[in-house]
Structure formats: structure tokens, C-alpha cells
């Protein structure tokens, strides 16, 4: 998925009043301010109450639901890429909870989708380095995860879990 398409997706959501915070690989590249590798999709944290509206907005861009695994995620696909919507239930204190498969719960601390980043020369909102670190700690790292997290740790002075220092 190209950076221009990520911007087009974010723009379609914003036009409908749906804030979206970018996580995953594109979120890391946004924090770094440059694309460091190819991405097959973009991961977006959005308010769980806005999922149906987001699906409608993205349908106008040619995206169709491929996987509806709510409350964990909704995957949409189009010729230009793939979008993974991650529904977040925001709390009164500004924190959020995303439910996962098998009763997993991912916590979004208040403000954790409000970090500033850049994709294709455009300012975007993305997950904080701490949020990225927390999310990437939930599964065994793949080679590209190791590279992504090493770059993030280097830029932001983070300590990585032991699983990321193993070959």
C-alpha cells in the first residue's frame, strides 16, 4: 500500500468526522517521518461507534469488507490496498480498550493515538512510540518487526523486549 493511498484513506475518514490514529508499520514509518519498507496494509485505531460510518466512507473509495471480526477488527480491501480498522471503546478518562480474539484486551492510554507523524509529506496522527512498543510486544517478532522496532528504539531511546534482541 502506497503512502498516497494512506493519505487518501485518512482524508475520506476525516471528511466524515472520523478521527483515525495510524498504528502498525505505517504508524512506525509516520513516527520516523519516512517510508522504510513496503506495507501491505494500514492499521487504523478508530472509535468503535464509528465503524459502520468508516466502512461507508471507505466504500466510496472502492474498499469492501473482506473480514468482519468485530469487536477485534474489520479488514477492507481494494485494488489500492488493505485497511485494518481496529475499533476502540473510548473511556471518560480518554483511555481506550480494543478487544481482540480470545478475550485479549489492548489498552490505549489517553492520547496514545495523537502522536504527530508524516506520510507522503502530509501530517498524520499515529500511535505513540510507547503504544507501538506495547502492541509489538504481544506476538513473536518477524524480521520486519525487528527492523521496525530497532529503528523506533534508536530514534526515541526505547528499550526493547528481549524477544527483539534475539536473532
C-alpha positions as CSV (number, residue, x, y, z in Angstrom):
1,X,0.0,0.0,0.0
2,X,1.4,3.3,-1.0
3,X,1.7,6.4,1.2
4,X,-0.6,8.4,-1.1
5,X,-3.3,5.8,-0.6
6,X,-2.9,6.0,3.2
7,X,-3.4,9.8,2.9
8,X,-6.5,9.3,0.7
9,X,-8.0,6.8,3.3
10,X,-7.3,9.2,6.2
11,X,-8.8,12.0,4.2
12,X,-12.0,10.1,3.5
13,X,-12.4,9.3,7.2
14,X,-11.7,12.8,8.3
15,X,-14.2,14.2,5.8
16,X,-16.8,12.1,7.7
17,X,-15.6,13.4,11.1
18,X,-13.9,10.1,11.9
19,X,-10.5,10.6,13.6
20,X,-8.1,7.7,12.9
21,X,-4.7,7.0,14.5
22,X,-2.3,5.0,12.4
23,X,-0.5,2.1,14.1
24,X,1.5,-0.9,12.8
25,X,4.2,-0.5,10.1
26,X,2.8,2.7,8.6
27,X,2.5,4.1,12.1
28,X,6.1,3.4,12.8
29,X,7.1,5.0,9.5
30,X,4.9,8.0,10.3
31,X,6.8,8.5,13.5
32,X,10.1,8.1,11.7
33,X,8.9,10.6,9.1
34,X,9.9,8.4,6.1
35,X,8.8,5.1,4.5
36,X,11.3,2.5,5.4
37,X,9.7,-0.5,3.7
38,X,6.7,-1.6,1.6
39,X,3.5,-2.1,3.5
40,X,0.6,-4.4,2.6
41,X,-1.9,-2.5,4.7
42,X,-2.6,0.3,7.1
43,X,-3.8,-0.2,10.6
44,X,-6.2,2.4,12.0
45,X,-7.5,2.8,15.5
46,X,-11.0,4.4,15.3
47,X,-13.8,4.9,17.7
48,X,-15.9,1.6,17.9
49,X,-19.1,3.7,17.4
50,X,-17.8,4.9,14.0
51,X,-17.0,1.6,12.4
52,X,-20.2,1.4,10.2
53,X,-19.7,5.0,9.1
54,X,-16.0,4.3,8.3
55,X,-16.9,1.3,6.2
56,X,-19.3,3.6,4.2
57,X,-16.6,6.2,3.7
58,X,-14.1,3.7,2.5
59,X,-16.6,2.0,0.2
60,X,-16.7,5.3,-1.7
61,X,-13.0,4.8,-2.4
62,X,-13.6,1.2,-3.6
63,X,-12.9,-0.7,-0.4
64,X,-15.1,-3.6,0.6
65,X,-15.2,-5.6,3.8
66,X,-13.1,-8.8,3.4
67,X,-13.1,-9.8,7.1
68,X,-15.5,-8.7,9.8
69,X,-14.1,-9.9,13.1
70,X,-15.7,-7.4,15.3
71,X,-15.1,-6.4,18.0
72,X,-11.5,-7.1,17.2
73,X,-11.1,-5.7,13.7
74,X,-12.6,-5.2,10.3
75,X,-10.4,-5.7,7.2
76,X,-11.3,-3.9,4.0
77,X,-9.7,-4.4,0.6
78,X,-9.5,-2.6,-2.7
79,X,-7.2,-2.6,-5.7
80,X,-5.0,0.1,-4.0
81,X,-4.5,-1.7,-0.7
82,X,-5.9,-3.0,2.5
83,X,-7.2,-1.2,5.6
84,X,-7.5,-2.8,9.0
85,X,-9.9,-0.9,11.3
86,X,-9.3,-1.5,15.0
87,X,-12.4,-0.5,17.0
88,X,-11.5,1.3,20.2
89,X,-14.0,1.8,23.0
90,X,-13.0,5.2,24.5
91,X,-13.5,5.8,28.2
92,X,-14.4,9.0,30.0
93,X,-10.7,9.4,31.1
94,X,-9.5,9.4,27.5
95,X,-8.1,5.9,27.5
96,X,-9.4,3.2,25.3
97,X,-9.9,-0.6,25.1
98,X,-9.7,-2.7,21.9
99,X,-11.0,-6.2,22.3
100,X,-9.1,-8.9,20.5
101,X,-9.6,-12.5,19.7
102,X,-9.6,-15.0,22.6
103,X,-10.6,-12.3,25.1
104,X,-7.4,-10.2,24.5
105,X,-7.6,-6.6,25.6
106,X,-5.4,-3.9,24.2
107,X,-5.2,-0.7,26.2
108,X,-4.8,2.7,24.6
109,X,-3.6,5.2,27.2
110,X,-5.1,8.7,26.9
111,X,-3.5,10.5,23.9
112,X,-1.8,7.4,22.6
113,X,-3.2,7.8,19.1
114,X,-2.4,11.5,19.0
115,X,1.3,11.4,18.2
116,X,2.3,13.5,15.2
117,X,3.8,11.8,12.2
118,X,4.3,12.3,8.5
119,X,3.3,10.1,5.5
120,X,3.9,11.2,1.9
121,X,4.7,14.7,3.1
122,X,1.4,15.0,5.0
123,X,1.0,15.4,8.7
124,X,-0.9,12.5,10.3
125,X,-1.9,11.3,13.7
126,X,-0.4,8.0,14.8
127,X,0.3,5.8,17.8
128,X,3.0,7.0,20.2
129,X,6.3,5.1,20.3
130,X,5.2,3.6,23.7
131,X,1.9,2.3,22.2
132,X,3.8,0.8,19.2
133,X,6.2,-0.9,21.6
134,X,3.3,-2.3,23.7
135,X,1.4,-3.6,20.6
136,X,4.6,-5.2,19.2
137,X,5.2,-7.0,22.5
138,X,2.1,-9.2,22.1
139,X,3.4,-11.5,19.4
140,X,6.7,-13.1,18.3
141,X,8.6,-10.6,16.1
142,X,9.0,-11.2,12.4
143,X,12.2,-9.9,10.6
144,X,10.5,-6.7,9.5
145,X,9.1,-6.2,13.1
146,X,12.7,-6.4,14.4
147,X,13.9,-3.8,11.9
148,X,10.9,-1.5,12.6
149,X,11.2,-1.6,16.3
150,X,15.0,-1.2,16.2
151,X,14.6,2.0,14.2
152,X,11.9,3.2,16.6
153,X,14.0,2.4,19.6
154,X,17.0,4.1,18.1
155,X,15.1,7.3,17.3
156,X,13.1,7.5,20.5
157,X,15.5,5.9,23.0
158,X,13.3,3.0,23.8
159,X,14.3,-0.3,25.5
160,X,13.1,-3.3,23.5
161,X,11.8,-6.5,25.0
162,X,14.3,-9.4,25.0
163,X,12.4,-11.1,22.1
164,X,13.5,-8.3,19.9
165,X,17.2,-8.7,20.6
166,X,17.3,-12.4,19.8
167,X,18.2,-13.3,16.2
